[in-house]
Amino acid sequence: MGETIEIRAEDGTTARIAPTGAEPVSWQVEGCDYIWNGDPEHWNRHAPWLFPVVGASAGGKVRVGGQSYPMAQHGFARDLPFTVVARTDDAVTLRLEDDAGTRAHYPFGFRLDVTARVAPRRLAFDLVVTNPGEMPLPYALGFHPAFPWPFAGGERRAGGGYAVAFEAPERPFVPEVGEGGLLVRSQRELPLDGARLDLDPALFTEALVFLNARSRALRFVAPGGRTIAMRVEDFPHLAVWTRPTAPFLSLEAWTGHADWAGFNGELAERDSQRRLAPGASAGHGIVLSLKG
């Protein structure tokens, strides 16, 4: 994991942020860690930020001005070093800016600032994307945190007592994920009871992607009622993911999503990709909190 930056709240809640990717790798409340430990046997990440795309790009490339550029799934920000630009006892701001390396994949100027702040039983993030260039900036941003499952008793199995509870009832249909991680137009039905999805590892042959979700918050609920809650600001898409045998659950928030199968247009034409005006900035927010 290497060097991390620890921030601490007055009640002893702590978080550790890795400069690589500005990724939170620990969030401890009352001595228990609620961020997945990154065991490489299952998934070697903790809670990465996704930028400048979310999900897979058709053919592993994006097109800008008729030219193709290689683009990894979920972009490149999660693997690059951020610079610390501000720090207090309970908060830190890290920044990623374009350079020759990023422009080989994404030929735009940009600045991405991630501010992490702890408060009692909470971990909050403010994100600002800035376009310093002279052309519109097509971008997508996502957060991909994973949490231990189980995290408060019960078992990781069908009927084990764990559920995801959405803020509002969601449609019980999600797009299927096809070859190469691309979305396809066919849908699969979920055993979603209004706003509650009782968890079963067998559900997760692929990510459950709730496009244009009604909810702006969702909760990972343990059998005894303890809850990891996530509230989002300006992230219209939500996702729930794990691997069938992996002891974690990921609650995701996205501004964009993977390409649809068959897409061959420009990056700026990609479904749900934002277009940020020259000189403009856009803010997004995430709040994690532990209840119960």
N, C-alpha and C positions, 0 to 999 in steps of 0.2 A: 504493500500500500504506500510505503514511503512517508514523507513528511505530511502532517495534517495540521490544521489550524483549529484550536479548540475555542469555542465561545460558551459562556456560562451565564445562566439566569440566577436571580436572587434566591430561588428555592432549590438550587442545585441541579436543575435541568441543564444538560450539556449537549452540544453537538460538535462533531468534528468534520471539517470540510477539507477535502483534498484539493490542492491547487490544480492537479490534472483534472480537467473537466469541470472544475468548481463543484465537484460531486460530494454531497453529504454521505459520509460513510458510517456515521454513528449518530444516534439521537437517544440519549439516556434520560429516563425519567424514574426517579426513585430507585436508581441502581440497575434498572432493566433496560436493555437496548432494544429499540423498536424498529431499527433499520436492519435489513437482511445483511448477514456477515460476509457475503461475497465468496462463499465456498465455491472454488472452481469446479468441483465435481458436479455442481448443479447450474450455477450461473456466477461468473466472476465479477459481476458488477453489483452495485448497491442501490444507487438512485441517480442515474445519469440524466443530464440535460441533452435534449435532442435539438440540433440546429446544424445547418440551415434548412434541412428537410426532416420530415417525420416519416418513418417507414421506408419501404423499398422503392427504388426508382427503376423504371423499366429498363432492362438491360444493364443495370448497375451504372447508369449514366444519366446526366441531365443535359438538356440542349439550351444553349444561350446564343442568340444571334446566328443560328444555324450550325454552330459548332458543338460537338459533344465533349463533355467533361466527366471523368470518373467520379462517382458519388457512392460512398458506402451507405448501407442501411442506417437510417437515423442521422446521417450527416457525420461531421468530423469533430464538433466541439467537445464531445465527451472524451476524446483522446488527446486533446491539446492542452498545454500549460496556460493557465490564466495568471494574470498579475494582480497582486493585492494592491488596491488603490485606497482603501480606508479600513480601519479596524478599531473596535472598542472591545470592552470586556464581553459584551453580549451580542456583537454583530461584526460582520466582515463583508466587504464588497470586493469582488474579484471581476476582472475584465479580460475579455478576449477581443483582439482586433485583427483585421485582415493583414496578411503578409504574402510574400511570394508563394509560400507553401499552400495557403488556403486558396489563393487565386488560381492555382493550377486545377482546382476542383470547382471553384465557385468564383467567377471573375467579377467580383463586386467588392467595394469598400464597405465595411460594416464595423460596428462596435456592439458587443453584447456584455452588459453589466448584470451580475448576479449578486444580490445582497441577501445574506442569510442572517436571521435574527432569532434568538431564543427568548422566550418568556416562560413563566411557570407552566409546565406541561404542554408547551407549544414550540413549534419550529416553523417560522414563516420565511417566505422568499418574495422579494420584489425583483422583477426582471425588466430591463430596459433594452430594447433593440434600437439602434440609431443608424441612420443612413447618412454618412458624410459625403456621399457621391453626388453626381449630377444626373443620374438616371434612377427610376423607381427600383427599389430593392425587393425582389421576390424572396420571401422567407417563410419558414414554418418553425415553430418552437414547440417543444414538448418536455414533459417531466415524466420519468419512468421509475418511481421509487418502488422498492420491494420491502415487504414486512414479513417477519417470521410467521409461519403458520404451522402449528398453533403458537399463539403468543400469550394465552392466558387460560390454560387448561383445555379440556376437550381434546378431540383427535382430528387429524387431517384425513378425513374420509367422508363419504356420503353419510349423512345423518350424524356427523360429528359435532354439530351445533354451531358451526361457523357460517356466516352469511355476509353478503354485501347488501347494504341498505342504501338506496338512492334517495335523494331529497324529494323527488317526485316520481310518479309512475313512469316507467320507460316502455317503449315498444319491445315486445318479446321476440324480436327478430333482429339479427345482425348479419352483415355481409360475410360471406365465406372468404377465406384467405386462400388464394391459389398458389400456383407455382412461383417460386422466387419471392414470396411474401407480398405479391400484388393482390389487391382486392378484386373480387369478381362480383357480377351483378346478382348472382343467385344468393339466397339467404338461408340461414339456418334458424330454427325456432329454439328458444330457450325456455326452461322451466321457471320463468320469471313471474312471481306472484305480485303484480302491481309494481311496487318499488323494492321488493325483496327478492334476492337471489340466494337460495340456500346452496352452499358450496359443496361441490363434488369434484374431486380431482379428474374424474373422467370427462368433465365438461371441456377440459382444456387441451383438445387436440390442436387448437390454434387460439389466438387472442380473440376475446369477445369485444368487438368494436362498436360503440354506441355513437354513431355519427349524429351531429346536431342534437345532442342530448338535451332533454328538458331540465335536468338537474345541474345545479352549480356546486353541488356537494355530494359526497358519498361517504359511507362508513363501513369499515371492516369490523364486524361485530363478533365477539367471542361468546361462548355459551352462557357465561355468567353475567354478561352485559358490558364488560369492559370493551371499549371501542377506540379504534384508531380512525379519526375523522380527517377528511381532506376537503377543503373548500377552495374553489378556483375562481379566478377573475380573468375574463377574456380568454378562456380555453373552451371552445364550443364542443369539442369531441372528448369522450371519455372511453377508457378501455380497462379491461380486467384480464390479467394474464398470469399463468404460471406454466410449469412443465408438469406432466402427470405425476412424476415421482419426486418433485422438488419441494422442500419444506419452506416455501415462501409463497406469498401472493403479491402481485404487483397491481396497484391502482394507478392508472395513467391519465394524464391530461394533455391534450394536443390542440394546437391551432390548425394543423393540417393533418394529412394522412398519406398512406402509401398511394402510389399510382394505381389507377384501374388497369386491369389487364387489357392490353391492346393500345394503351396510350402511347403516342409518339410525337407529342407536341413540345413546345418550348416550356421551360421551367415556369415562366410567368403565366402560362396557360394551365398549369397543373391545378386540378380541382382543390379548392380551399387554400391555395398558396396566397399569403398576404402580399400586397404591393405597397411598400412604404415609400412615401414621397421623398424626393431629395431634401436633405436637411432636417427631416422629421424624425421623431422618436415615438416608440410605442411601448406602453407599459403592460405587464402581465403580473399576476400574483397567485401564490399558493400559500395556504396555511394548513399545517398538520397540527392536530391536537389530540391529546389522550384524555378520554373521558371514562369515568367509572373506576 
